């Protein structure tokens, strides 16, 4: 674990240095984004869809997770529309509300609170929370809110947004993996050999992306920025778990505590990558990530201390 953390830190520093030295760091961010979209994400999706153990209780709980995730997504899109002053802010507010840091931060917190079994469920949550692979949702939101200098193609209209969500490499790879599994072909012996390697590589690439994408401009935020960030953090950490609890209560389905914890994760680090690649407000993205991460970690630590 310590070696991984050191590797993440080194990759982040490398990303920052590349941003300072490269003539077009946005292009470098986009190349790494394409690497994740076309290579790492499909490999991860095939691994997850081929190896996860399915049982009735997990399926029922995950039906609730999927419903809560999409409700959170549309809440974020509505908030982005009514709460922003510019289109560059709209995408960041929508994305920040929708996407939680369920992997880089969620995995260790789930392990701290729930132990090894919690980590296993956290991996399933991260991969399947929208039913379609999360990278497809990221791509759709990025294209929908892309600015004029975006390196990713803009999605125009509802039809193009839906196409971005459901027709992309991770979703196609996931559909193929499910079809093969339903046909009775077991890919788990083959994909299990690369699962850990791809997972580690994804983390290293992710922190390099983060270093390339984080805004290096001085902190300059007005009251409007602080207010929008505060509302977004509340929505990010409250809508998902509250909706998930309500759906579970109404349906009588038991929701594992780790799902509730992950639904309340702070704004995803990847918000800054999406803002850089698709020409959104990078400074606001940085504020959302910094503020929400500190608050959620403090909340979990206090919760654990009180429970202990």
C-alpha positions, 0 to 999 in steps of 0.5 A: 500500500505504501508503495502504491501511495508513493507511486500515486504521489510521484505520478501527480508530481510528474503530471504537474511538471508536465503541465508546467513544461509542455506547450499544450498540456490540455492535449496531453490530458486528452491523450491520457483520457483516450487511453483510459476510455479506449484501453484501461476502462474496457479492460477493467469493465470486462474483468468486473463483468466476468468475475463478479459473483451475482446473488439475489440480495446483491442484485436487489440492492444494486437495483436501488443503487442504480436508481439512486445514481441516476436520480443524483445525476439528473439532480446534478444536471438541474443544479448545474442549469439553475446554479451556474453563471456560465456554461463552464460552471454548469458542467462542473456543478453537474459533474461535481454533484453526480460523480463521487470519489468512490475509488481513490478515496472510497476504497480506503475509507470502505476498508477502514469502516467495513474491513475487507468485505467492504472493499469488495463491495466498494469495487462492485459499487464503483463499476456498476453504480450506473449499470452502464460503465461509469466511464460512459457516463463521464464521457456523456457529461463531458461532451454535453457540457463541453466548452468552445476549446474542448478537445473532446467532441461536443454532444448537441441535443438529447439524442447525441447525449444518449448516444455518448452515454450508451455507445462508447468503448467501455459500454460496448465491452461490458455488453460483450462481456455480459453476452459471453457470460450469458452464453455460458463462456467463463472468461474469469480464468483469462481476465483474472491474470491482468485485473490487478495490473490494470487496476494499479495502472489505472491509479498511476495514470489517474494521478498523472491526469490529475497533475496535468489537469489541476489548475495552477492559477492562484486561488481567487474565489468570490462569494458566489463561488463559495456559495455554489461550492457549498451547495454542490458539496451538500448535494454530492454527499446527501442526495445519493445516500438519502435517496438510496435509503428511501428506496431501500425503506420503501421496497424493503430491500437491505442496503449494505452500509458500504453502499451508503458510504460510497454514495456520500463520497466527496467530489471526484478528483476526476472532475478536474480532468474532465474540466481540463479536457472538455474546457470547463471551469478548472478553478471551480473544479479545484475548489469543489474537490478540495473542500468536499474531500476535507469535509467528508474525510473529517465526517467519516473520522468523527463518525468512526470515533463516535461509533467506537 
